[in-house]
């Protein structure tokens, strides 16, 4: 009987010591969405006067005036020498999320003078809760059917 009470006392002491050393576990923050891009080197359009995408940048966690937060906003910097760019065309090249869909055509509403000097087409991407990536390619098309150079970029959501 004496041996049993000694074992019980040791168990109580070791449990108490363990509980005293507990530390709070703080869950990891979800990594912000990021964008990687192959920046154009010596970009050229389909023919002289065609639009040219000069670079791609991005902003993360952008709050819209209505309070909605967009995880990542790709920005396509371009020049349209004729000032007549109409649409940014995008398509998915690769992804590890079979549920991802993209609007293939985004209208360009920049005034002709701004396009001639250089303008920016912005997008927007909401990641949701899944961890994934989406690689896309994009080009600008003008009113005469001329295409810009094609650029490729990848959006990484939640560390994907």
C-alpha positions in Angstrom: 0.0 0.0 0.0 2.8 2.4 0.8 4.4 1.8 -2.6 1.1 2.7 -4.3 0.8 6.1 -2.5 4.4 7.0 -3.5 3.7 6.3 -7.2 0.5 8.4 -7.0 2.4 11.3 -5.4 5.1 11.1 -8.1 2.4 11.2 -10.9 0.7 14.2 -9.3 4.0 16.1 -8.9 5.1 15.3 -12.5 1.7 16.4 -13.9 1.8 19.6 -11.9 5.3 20.4 -13.1 4.3 19.7 -16.7 1.3 22.0 -16.5 3.4 24.8 -15.0 5.7 24.8 -18.1 2.9 25.1 -20.7 3.3 27.8 -23.3 0.5 29.3 -25.3 0.5 28.2 -28.9 -0.1 31.0 -31.3 -1.3 29.8 -34.7 0.9 30.9 -37.7 -0.5 33.9 -39.6 -1.6 33.1 -43.1 1.1 34.4 -45.5 0.0 37.3 -47.6 -0.7 36.7 -51.3 2.3 37.4 -53.5 3.0 37.7 -57.2 6.1 36.7 -59.1 6.6 37.7 -62.7 8.9 37.3 -65.5 9.6 40.9 -66.4 9.8 41.7 -70.1 13.2 42.1 -71.5 13.3 44.3 -74.7 9.5 44.0 -75.2 8.0 44.4 -78.6 4.4 44.1 -79.9 3.2 42.1 -82.9 4.1 45.0 -85.2 5.2 48.6 -85.0 2.6 50.7 -83.2 1.3 47.7 -81.2 0.9 48.0 -77.5 3.8 46.9 -75.2 3.6 45.6 -71.7 6.6 47.1 -70.0 6.4 45.6 -66.5 4.1 43.9 -63.9 3.9 45.0 -60.3 1.4 44.2 -57.6 -0.1 45.5 -54.4 -1.3 43.3 -51.6 -4.3 43.6 -49.2 -6.0 46.4 -51.0 -9.2 47.8 -49.4 -11.8 48.9 -51.9 -14.1 51.9 -51.2 -16.9 49.5 -50.3 -14.8 47.9 -47.6 -13.9 44.7 -49.5 -10.3 43.6 -49.3 -8.6 42.2 -52.4 -5.7 39.9 -51.5 -3.5 40.9 -54.5 -3.9 43.4 -57.3 -1.7 42.8 -60.3 -0.7 45.9 -62.2 0.2 45.7 -65.9 2.2 48.8 -67.0 1.9 49.3 -70.7 2.3 51.8 -73.6 -0.1 51.9 -76.6 1.6 54.2 -79.2 -1.7 54.6 -81.1 -3.7 55.1 -77.8 -6.2 52.5 -78.9 -5.7 49.5 -76.5 -9.0 47.8 -75.8 -8.5 44.7 -73.8 -6.1 42.8 -71.5 -6.4 39.1 -72.3 -5.4 36.6 -69.6 -5.3 32.8 -69.5 -4.3 30.2 -67.0 -1.1 28.3 -67.9 -0.7 26.2 -64.7 -2.3 25.8 -61.3 -2.6 23.3 -58.4 -6.2 24.3 -57.7 -8.7 22.8 -60.2 -11.5 25.2 -59.0 -9.7 28.4 -60.1 -11.4 30.4 -62.9 -10.3 33.6 -64.5 -12.1 36.3 -66.5 -10.1 36.1 -69.8 -10.9 39.6 -71.0 -10.6 42.9 -69.0 -11.6 46.0 -70.8 -9.2 48.9 -70.9 -10.8 52.3 -70.3 -7.7 54.6 -70.1 -7.9 57.7 -72.4 -5.8 57.6 -75.6 -3.4 60.3 -74.3 -2.7 58.3 -71.1 -2.1 55.1 -73.1 0.4 56.9 -75.3 2.4 58.2 -72.3 2.1 54.9 -70.4 -0.8 53.6 -68.4 -1.7 50.8 -65.9 -4.3 48.1 -66.1 -5.2 46.7 -62.7 -6.7 43.4 -61.8 -7.8 41.9 -58.5 -7.6 38.5 -56.9 -9.2 37.1 -53.8 -7.4 34.0 -52.6 -10.0 32.4 -50.3 -8.7 30.0 -47.7 -6.9 27.4 -49.9 -3.2 27.2 -50.4 -2.4 27.3 -54.1 -0.7 29.1 -57.0 -2.0 30.2 -60.4 0.4 30.9 -63.3 -1.1 33.0 -66.1 0.0 34.7 -69.2 -1.4 38.0 -70.5 -1.2 40.4 -73.4 -2.9 43.7 -74.5 -4.8 43.9 -77.8 -5.7 47.1 -79.6 -8.6 48.2 -81.8 -6.6 47.1 -84.9 -6.1 43.6 -83.6 -2.4 44.2 -82.8 -1.1 42.3 -79.8 1.5 43.3 -77.2 4.2 41.1 -76.0 3.0 38.2 -73.7 4.0 38.3 -70.0 3.8 35.4 -67.5 3.2 35.8 -63.8 2.2 33.6 -60.8 -0.1 34.5 -58.0 0.7 32.6 -54.7 -2.2 32.3 -52.3 -1.8 31.4 -48.6 1.8 30.3 -49.1 1.1 28.3 -52.3 
